[in-house]
Amino acid sequence: MIDAEKIYQKLKDEKVKKAVEVQSFVRYKMKEFLHHRGFVEIPPVIISPITDPLRHSTYDAHIDYYGHRYSLTKSMIFHKQLSLIPFEKIFIFSPNIRLEPEERRATGRHLAEFTQLDLEVRDATREDIMDLVEDMLIEIIRESKDKFKLDVDVPSKPFPQVTFKEAYEKYESDFEVSLSREMETPFWIIDMPLSHREFYDREYKDGVLRDMDLVYPLGFGEAASGGEREYQYERIVDRIKRGGYDLKSFELYLEFAKKGLPPSAGIGIGIERLTRYLCKLDSVEHATLFPKVIGEPGI
């Protein structure tokens, strides 16, 4: 049962009000930053016959409409690649639906519904995207800090980089949480193994991918995820098979890949997570007016 009184009190919470104001400013600055660099904003896709399979388990969210099966968008990764057929650089404020298992609620970083700034650039490398994101975040953090008097440090370039292998050897499977608590500036984890990511991130040496995660310091955890993309039909087919998927599940995507996809790189940056970091909130649920908290009813 939905607790209307709890929602009403949340709407009157000054902490939430400020967070939403900060987030509104962040969205404005992101659009301004990317428009000045030649990006085209495209509309989000909410339902589609193809969406991100993800490497971790989520409940399947789909609808049947006039005999057609549509998934609710987990991410626009495939649509980003297709958008680079007409455009060189694109971005979207993409609503994502990920019906996570209840144990993820305790992280303070997960919602069942959230928004990503998704961007993708034709013929770009991983390093191109990392450089772009560092410039954008430094500018946004600095201007948000000044405008809203936030207690957040402005980082400097380049952000530190740690390979997955280095992090895992030091901290084992808990490496992201441990490193986030240890670091005092945003940092990158690069070169994930194939087993930890999806088939669309490009493998550049045996079992190692040209991808990256951005992680916030002070225990705030993962901020963004991205990489270079597989774009050649034969390589995509091989990666799907090696990932243990049925090729028929990606039949439509493979039709486009056969016609030709451009090489690209991109990233998705969680808007609520960035707001949480800027405002030093204990949970992303305080970064939005109508959160879909895992395991709770909402509006």
Secondary structure as the mmCIF struct_conf table of DSSP 4:
data_model
#
loop_
_struct_conf.conf_type_id
_struct_conf.id
_struct_conf.beg_label_comp_id
_struct_conf.beg_label_asym_id
_struct_conf.beg_label_seq_id
_struct_conf.end_label_comp_id
_struct_conf.end_label_asym_id
_struct_conf.end_label_seq_id
HELX_RH_AL_P HELX_RH_AL_P1 ALA A 4 LEU A 11
TURN_TY1_P TURN_TY1_P1 LYS A 12 LYS A 12
HELX_RH_AL_P HELX_RH_AL_P2 GLU A 14 HIS A 35
TURN_TY1_P TURN_TY1_P2 HIS A 36 GLY A 38
STRN STRN1 VAL A 40 GLU A 41
STRN STRN2 ILE A 47 SER A 48
BEND BEND1 PRO A 49 PRO A 49
BEND BEND2 ARG A 55 HIS A 56
STRN STRN3 TYR A 59 TYR A 59
STRN STRN4 HIS A 62 TYR A 65
TURN_TY1_P TURN_TY1_P3 TYR A 66 GLY A 67
STRN STRN5 HIS A 68 LEU A 72
HELX_LH_PP_P HELX_LH_PP_P1 THR A 73 THR A 73
BEND BEND3 LYS A 74 LYS A 74
HELX_RH_AL_P HELX_RH_AL_P3 ILE A 77 SER A 83
TURN_TY1_P TURN_TY1_P4 LEU A 84 PRO A 86
BEND BEND4 GLU A 88 GLU A 88
STRN STRN6 LYS A 89 ILE A 97
STRN STRN7 LEU A 99 LEU A 99
HELX_RH_3T_P HELX_RH_3T_P1 GLU A 102 THR A 107
BEND BEND5 GLY A 108 ARG A 109
BEND BEND6 ALA A 112 ALA A 112
STRN STRN8 GLU A 113 ARG A 122
TURN_TY1_P TURN_TY1_P5 ASP A 123 ASP A 123
HELX_RH_AL_P HELX_RH_AL_P4 ARG A 126 PHE A 148
TURN_TY1_P TURN_TY1_P6 LYS A 149 LYS A 149
HELX_LH_PP_P HELX_LH_PP_P2 ASP A 153 PRO A 155
BEND BEND7 LYS A 157 PRO A 158
HELX_LH_PP_P HELX_LH_PP_P3 PHE A 159 PRO A 160
STRN STRN9 GLN A 161 THR A 163
HELX_RH_AL_P HELX_RH_AL_P5 PHE A 164 TYR A 171
HELX_RH_3T_P HELX_RH_3T_P2 GLU A 172 ASP A 174
HELX_RH_AL_P HELX_RH_AL_P6 PHE A 175 GLU A 182
BEND BEND8 GLU A 184 THR A 185
STRN STRN10 PHE A 187 ILE A 190
STRN STRN11 PRO A 193 PRO A 193
HELX_RH_3T_P HELX_RH_3T_P3 LEU A 194 HIS A 196
BEND BEND9 ARG A 197 ARG A 197
TURN_TY1_P TURN_TY1_P7 PHE A 199 TYR A 200
STRN STRN12 ASP A 201 ASP A 201
HELX_LH_PP_P HELX_LH_PP_P4 ARG A 202 ARG A 202
STRN STRN13 GLU A 203 LYS A 205
TURN_TY1_P TURN_TY1_P8 ASP A 206 GLY A 207
STRN STRN14 VAL A 208 LEU A 209
BEND BEND10 ARG A 210 ARG A 210
STRN STRN15 ASP A 211 TYR A 216
TURN_TY1_P TURN_TY1_P9 PRO A 217 PHE A 220
STRN STRN16 GLY A 221 GLU A 228
STRN STRN17 ARG A 229 ARG A 229
BEND BEND11 GLN A 232 GLN A 232
HELX_RH_AL_P HELX_RH_AL_P7 TYR A 233 ARG A 242
TURN_TY1_P TURN_TY1_P10 GLY A 243 GLY A 244
HELX_RH_3T_P HELX_RH_3T_P4 LEU A 247 PHE A 250
HELX_RH_AL_P HELX_RH_AL_P8 GLU A 251 LYS A 259
STRN STRN18 SER A 264 GLY A 270
HELX_RH_AL_P HELX_RH_AL_P9 ILE A 271 CYS A 279
TURN_TY1_P TURN_TY1_P11 LYS A 280 LYS A 280
BEND BEND12 ASP A 282 ASP A 282
HELX_RH_3T_P HELX_RH_3T_P5 VAL A 284 ALA A 287
BEND BEND13 THR A 288 PHE A 290
TURN_TY1_P TURN_TY1_P12 ILE A 294 GLY A 295
BEND BEND14 GLU A 296 GLU A 296
#
